[in-house]
Amino acid sequence: MQNRKIGLLILALFTTSIAFGQSEALKVVVNNLAFYKQKNDLKFLANAKKSADSLVVTKSDSADLEKNVYRIIINSSILYTDSLNQLQQPEPFLDQTAELYNKFAGKGKIYKYQAEMDYAKRCLTNVYIRRGFASAKANDFVKAVAYFQKAKAYSPTYKPVNAYIAYASNKMGNLQEAAKYYNNLVNTDSTRTDYIEAASAIYKAIGDTAKALQILKRGRRILPNDKQLLHDEANIYSNKRDYKALEPLLIPLIDNNATNADITFVAANCYDHLNQYDKAESLYLRAIELNGAAYDPVYNLGLLYLKKSTFNNNDDKNITSAILWLEKANEMAPGDKNCLKLLQLAYAKTGNQSQLDRVNNTLQQ
């Protein structure tokens, strides 16, 4: 299908161009292109190339704009369609075609062939990207970056190539270069979630958390309903223990992850540090309900009740709840000294000497 499309396109370029139509010497080339359209056989592209090349003999021919535009179009078409190199073109064929394109792209009268040159440029872009992908697949990211850079030189406004350069740069460990290209991608109103995530991750990897946050916030302004970006921003605040900044994100975060025990625990822990104990208690219980094997919400809930008992003059209800949950935490992780010390404190407050001795002996052991 691709070959048929390109056959129609190159034939249209040649048969509708006034300049081309006036040249008798190039009729063989045009005829071969017509046969390629009809038969979809690469040999006609090869014949067209042979005919076009045969017209360039003298120094004057080498400078002839019309003849060389034909060569550029045919060569770039072969590169684009013959991805398996069935025509057995030499290894430098791509570079030679690019050099030929560059030589004539700046000529004064090239504007007459703007459509043809634009077509060749698109073909070259595609081929360099294809080779970049092949190099990346072979884990040769240095070569991949070089190919993608060449593609970008021919199509600087084609945004996805920035993502390819950023990806390959990241894989080869050049994080600063990767960050630069991802940054170009996210600074548009048509950016994508995966670009924002990748850019944020790169900046976090190089230690620039502020820039990572800036990118995530911009991404959430553009994509306000994106759950992953919300999660990524919340995760940064949680890791920084910036609970004030995290608080406004908690309600949408919980709503989007109602059955996620880890996120429920993060929200509970945030409210706990903000001294909003009723909300924290409710969410700790919910986290335990969602994942009964998780230690942290059990331990934190015991600690929460112990704190509440202190605020309420060691009331029996809260200290009893504290002991209940701390004992459960101790069963889950018998070697956790922090939990044992909290139990030691709780039993000392209740005057339960036998349990206090048991905990003391365990701590000494």
C-alpha positions as CSV (number, residue, x, y, z in Angstrom):
1,M,0.0,0.0,0.0
2,Q,2.8,2.4,0.9
3,N,4.5,1.7,-2.5
4,R,1.3,2.4,-4.4
5,K,0.8,5.7,-2.5
6,I,4.3,6.9,-3.2
7,G,4.0,5.8,-6.9
8,L,1.0,8.0,-7.3
9,L,2.7,10.9,-5.6
10,I,5.9,10.9,-7.5
11,L,4.0,10.4,-10.8
12,A,1.8,13.4,-9.9
13,L,4.8,15.5,-9.1
14,F,6.4,14.8,-12.5
15,T,3.4,14.8,-14.8
16,T,1.9,18.0,-13.4
17,S,5.1,20.1,-13.3
18,I,5.3,22.5,-16.2
19,A,9.1,22.5,-16.1
20,F,9.3,18.8,-16.2
21,G,6.8,18.5,-19.0
22,Q,8.9,20.6,-21.3
23,S,12.0,18.3,-21.2
24,E,12.2,15.7,-23.9
25,A,15.3,14.2,-22.5
26,L,13.5,13.1,-19.3
27,K,10.6,11.3,-21.0
28,V,12.2,7.9,-20.3
29,V,12.4,8.7,-16.6
30,V,8.7,9.7,-16.6
31,N,7.7,6.6,-18.5
32,N,9.4,4.4,-16.0
33,L,7.6,6.2,-13.2
34,A,4.3,5.6,-15.0
35,F,5.2,1.9,-15.2
36,Y,6.0,1.8,-11.5
37,K,2.6,3.2,-10.8
38,Q,0.9,0.6,-12.9
39,K,3.0,-2.5,-11.9
40,N,4.1,-1.5,-8.4
41,D,7.5,-3.1,-9.2
42,L,10.7,-1.6,-7.8
43,K,12.6,-2.4,-11.0
44,F,10.9,0.6,-12.7
45,L,12.2,2.9,-10.0
46,A,15.6,1.4,-10.6
47,N,15.2,2.1,-14.3
48,A,14.1,5.6,-13.6
49,K,17.2,6.2,-11.5
50,K,19.5,4.7,-14.2
51,S,17.9,7.0,-16.9
52,A,18.1,10.1,-14.7
53,D,21.8,9.4,-13.7
54,S,22.7,8.9,-17.4
55,L,21.6,12.4,-18.1
56,V,24.3,13.8,-15.8
57,V,27.6,13.5,-17.7
58,T,29.2,16.9,-18.0
59,K,29.9,19.6,-15.4
60,S,27.0,21.5,-16.9
61,D,24.7,18.5,-16.3
62,S,25.9,18.4,-12.7
63,A,24.7,21.9,-12.2
64,D,21.4,21.4,-14.1
65,L,18.5,22.1,-11.7
66,E,15.8,20.2,-13.5
67,K,17.8,17.0,-14.1
68,N,19.1,16.9,-10.5
69,V,15.7,17.5,-8.9
70,Y,14.6,14.4,-10.8
71,R,17.5,12.5,-9.3
72,I,16.7,13.8,-5.8
73,I,13.1,12.7,-6.2
74,I,13.9,9.3,-7.5
75,N,16.7,8.6,-5.0
76,S,14.6,9.7,-2.0
77,S,11.7,7.6,-3.3
78,I,13.9,4.5,-3.5
79,L,15.2,5.1,0.0
80,Y,11.7,5.5,1.3
81,T,10.0,2.6,-0.5
82,D,12.9,0.0,-0.6
83,S,13.4,-0.3,3.1
84,L,14.8,-3.8,2.6
85,N,17.3,-2.6,0.0
86,Q,16.1,-5.0,-2.7
87,L,17.7,-2.8,-5.3
88,Q,21.1,-3.2,-3.5
89,Q,22.0,0.4,-3.3
90,P,25.4,1.0,-1.8
91,E,25.8,1.9,1.9
92,P,26.5,5.6,1.3
93,F,23.4,6.0,-0.9
94,L,21.4,7.8,1.8
95,D,24.2,10.2,2.6
96,Q,24.8,10.8,-1.1
97,T,21.1,11.6,-1.7
98,A,21.1,13.9,1.3
99,E,24.2,15.7,0.0
100,L,22.6,16.1,-3.4
101,Y,19.4,17.5,-1.8
102,N,21.5,19.9,0.3
103,K,23.5,21.0,-2.7
104,F,20.4,22.2,-4.6
105,A,18.1,23.2,-1.8
106,G,19.7,26.6,-1.6
107,K,19.7,27.4,-5.3
108,G,18.0,30.6,-6.3
109,K,15.4,29.0,-8.7
110,I,14.7,26.0,-6.6
111,Y,11.3,27.6,-5.6
112,K,10.1,26.3,-9.0
113,Y,10.3,22.8,-7.6
114,Q,9.2,23.5,-4.0
115,A,6.6,20.6,-4.0
116,E,9.2,18.2,-5.3
117,M,11.8,19.3,-2.8
118,D,9.3,19.1,0.1
119,Y,8.4,15.6,-0.9
120,A,12.1,14.6,-1.0
121,K,12.6,16.2,2.4
122,R,9.8,14.2,3.9
123,C,11.2,11.0,2.4
124,L,14.7,11.7,3.9
125,T,13.1,12.5,7.3
126,N,11.3,9.2,7.3
127,V,14.4,7.2,6.3
128,Y,16.6,8.8,9.0
129,I,13.9,8.1,11.6
130,R,13.6,4.5,10.4
131,R,17.3,4.0,10.8
132,G,17.2,5.7,14.2
133,F,14.6,3.2,15.3
134,A,16.7,0.3,14.0
135,S,19.8,1.6,15.8
136,A,17.8,2.0,19.0
137,K,16.5,-1.5,18.7
138,A,20.1,-2.7,18.4
139,N,20.9,-0.6,21.6
140,D,23.2,1.7,19.6
141,F,21.8,4.9,21.0
142,V,24.7,7.0,19.9
143,K,24.0,6.2,16.3
144,A,20.2,6.5,17.0
145,V,20.6,10.1,18.3
146,A,22.7,11.0,15.2
147,Y,20.0,9.7,12.8
148,F,17.2,11.4,14.7
149,Q,19.2,14.7,14.7
150,K,19.5,14.4,10.9
151,A,15.8,13.8,10.7
152,K,15.2,16.9,12.8
153,A,17.4,18.9,10.5
154,Y,15.1,18.1,7.5
155,S,11.8,18.5,9.5
156,P,12.5,20.8,12.4
157,T,8.8,21.3,13.1
158,Y,8.0,17.6,13.3
159,K,7.6,17.3,17.1
160,P,7.8,13.6,17.6
161,V,11.4,13.5,16.5
162,N,12.2,15.5,19.7
163,A,10.7,12.7,21.7
164,Y,12.9,10.2,19.8
165,I,16.1,12.2,20.5
166,A,15.1,12.6,24.1
167,Y,14.4,8.9,24.5
168,A,17.7,7.8,22.9
169,S,19.7,10.5,24.8
170,N,18.1,9.2,28.1
171,K,19.1,5.6,27.2
172,M,22.7,6.5,26.5
173,G,22.8,8.4,29.9
174,N,22.8,11.9,28.5
175,L,20.1,13.2,30.9
176,Q,20.7,16.9,30.3
177,E,20.2,16.5,26.6
178,A,17.2,14.3,27.1
179,A,15.7,16.9,29.5
180,K,16.3,19.7,26.9
181,Y,14.3,17.9,24.2
182,Y,11.5,16.7,26.6
183,N,11.2,20.3,27.8
184,N,10.6,21.4,24.2
185,L,7.8,18.9,23.9
186,V,6.0,19.9,27.1
187,N,6.2,23.6,26.5
188,T,3.3,23.5,24.1
189,D,-0.5,23.3,24.6
190,S,-0.7,20.1,22.5
191,T,1.7,18.1,24.7
192,R,1.0,14.5,25.7
193,T,1.0,12.8,29.1
194,D,3.9,10.5,28.3
195,Y,6.1,13.4,27.3
196,I,5.2,15.2,30.6
197,E,5.9,12.1,32.6
198,A,9.2,11.4,30.9
199,A,10.4,15.0,31.3
200,S,9.4,15.0,35.0
201,A,11.2,11.7,35.5
202,I,14.4,13.0,33.8
203,Y,14.5,16.1,36.0
204,K,13.9,14.1,39.1
205,A,16.8,11.8,38.0
206,I,19.2,14.7,37.7
207,G,18.0,16.1,41.1
208,D,16.0,19.1,39.8
209,T,12.7,18.4,41.7
210,A,11.6,22.0,41.3
211,K,11.7,21.7,37.5
212,A,10.0,18.3,37.7
213,L,7.2,19.9,39.7
214,Q,7.0,22.9,37.3
215,I,6.5,20.5,34.4
216,L,3.8,18.5,36.2
217,K,1.9,21.6,37.2
218,R,1.9,22.9,33.7
219,G,0.8,19.4,32.4
220,R,-2.1,19.4,34.9
221,R,-3.2,22.8,33.7
222,I,-3.3,21.5,30.2
223,L,-4.6,18.1,31.1
224,P,-6.6,18.7,34.3
225,N,-8.3,15.3,34.4
226,D,-5.1,13.2,33.9
227,K,-4.9,10.8,36.9
228,Q,-1.2,9.9,36.4
229,L,0.0,13.5,36.4
230,L,-2.0,14.0,39.6
231,H,-0.4,10.9,41.1
232,D,3.1,12.0,40.1
233,E,2.8,15.5,41.6
234,A,1.4,14.1,44.8
235,N,4.2,11.6,45.0
236,I,6.8,14.3,44.9
237,Y,5.1,16.2,47.7
238,S,4.8,13.0,49.7
239,N,8.5,12.2,49.3
240,K,9.5,15.7,50.3
241,R,7.1,15.5,53.3
242,D,5.5,18.7,52.0
243,Y,2.1,17.9,53.6
244,K,0.7,21.4,53.1
245,A,1.3,21.2,49.4
246,L,0.0,17.7,49.2
247,E,-3.3,18.4,51.1
248,P,-5.2,20.1,48.2
249,L,-4.5,17.0,46.0
250,L,-5.8,14.4,48.5
251,I,-9.6,14.5,47.7
252,P,-9.2,14.0,43.9
253,L,-6.4,11.5,44.6
254,I,-8.6,9.4,46.8
255,D,-11.6,9.7,44.5
256,N,-9.5,8.4,41.6
257,N,-7.9,5.6,43.6
258,A,-10.7,4.5,45.9
259,T,-9.4,0.9,46.2
260,N,-5.7,1.6,46.3
261,A,-4.4,0.9,49.8
262,D,-1.0,2.6,49.2
263,I,-2.6,5.9,48.1
264,T,-5.1,5.7,50.9
265,F,-2.3,5.3,53.4
266,V,-0.4,8.3,51.9
267,A,-3.5,10.5,52.3
268,A,-4.0,9.2,55.9
269,N,-0.4,10.0,56.8
270,C,-0.7,13.5,55.3
271,Y,-3.8,14.3,57.4
272,D,-2.0,12.8,60.4
273,H,1.0,15.2,60.0
274,L,-1.5,18.1,59.6
275,N,-3.1,17.1,62.9
276,Q,-6.4,16.3,61.2
277,Y,-6.7,13.1,63.3
278,D,-10.3,12.2,62.5
279,K,-9.6,12.1,58.8
280,A,-6.3,10.3,59.3
281,E,-8.0,7.7,61.5
282,S,-10.7,7.0,59.0
283,L,-8.2,6.6,56.2
284,Y,-5.8,4.4,58.2
285,L,-8.7,2.0,58.9
286,R,-9.7,2.1,55.2
287,A,-6.1,1.3,54.2
288,I,-6.0,-1.6,56.6
289,E,-9.3,-2.9,55.2
290,L,-7.9,-2.7,51.6
291,N,-4.6,-4.4,52.6
292,G,-4.6,-6.3,55.9
293,A,-1.0,-7.4,55.3
294,A,0.4,-3.8,55.3
295,Y,2.4,-2.9,58.4
296,D,2.6,0.9,58.1
297,P,-1.1,1.8,58.5
298,V,-1.4,-0.6,61.5
299,Y,1.6,0.9,63.2
300,N,0.6,4.5,62.3
301,L,-2.9,4.0,63.6
302,G,-1.6,2.7,67.0
303,L,0.7,5.8,67.2
304,L,-2.2,8.0,66.3
305,Y,-4.4,6.7,69.1
306,L,-1.4,7.1,71.5
307,K,-1.0,10.7,70.5
308,K,-4.8,11.3,70.9
309,S,-4.6,9.7,74.4
310,T,-1.9,12.2,75.4
311,F,-4.0,15.2,74.1
312,N,-7.0,13.9,76.1
313,N,-5.2,13.3,79.5
314,N,-4.5,9.6,78.8
315,D,-8.1,8.7,78.3
316,D,-8.8,4.9,78.5
317,K,-10.5,4.6,75.1
318,N,-7.6,6.0,73.0
319,I,-4.9,4.3,75.0
320,T,-6.7,0.9,74.8
321,S,-7.0,1.4,71.0
322,A,-3.4,2.3,70.8
323,I,-2.3,-0.9,72.6
324,L,-4.6,-3.0,70.4
325,W,-3.1,-1.7,67.2
326,L,0.5,-1.6,68.4
327,E,0.2,-5.2,69.6
328,K,-1.1,-6.1,66.1
329,A,1.8,-4.2,64.6
330,N,4.2,-6.1,66.9
331,E,2.8,-9.4,65.8
332,M,3.5,-8.4,62.1
333,A,7.0,-7.2,62.8
334,P,8.3,-8.5,66.2
335,G,11.7,-7.0,65.7
336,D,10.6,-3.4,65.2
337,K,12.1,-1.5,68.2
338,N,10.1,1.6,67.5
339,C,6.8,-0.3,67.9
340,L,8.1,-2.0,71.1
341,K,9.1,1.4,72.6
342,L,5.6,2.7,71.9
343,L,4.1,-0.3,73.6
344,Q,6.5,0.3,76.5
345,L,5.2,3.9,76.8
346,A,1.5,2.8,76.5
347,Y,1.8,0.1,79.2
348,A,3.7,2.5,81.5
349,K,0.8,4.9,81.2
350,T,-1.8,2.2,82.1
351,G,0.3,0.8,84.9
352,N,0.2,-2.7,83.4
353,Q,3.4,-3.9,85.0
354,S,3.3,-7.5,83.7
355,Q,3.0,-6.3,80.1
356,L,5.6,-3.6,80.6
357,D,8.1,-6.2,81.9
358,R,7.4,-8.4,78.9
359,V,8.1,-5.5,76.5
360,N,11.2,-4.5,78.5
361,N,12.6,-8.0,78.3
362,T,11.9,-8.2,74.6
363,L,13.7,-4.8,74.1
364,Q,16.7,-6.0,76.2
365,Q,17.0,-9.2,74.1
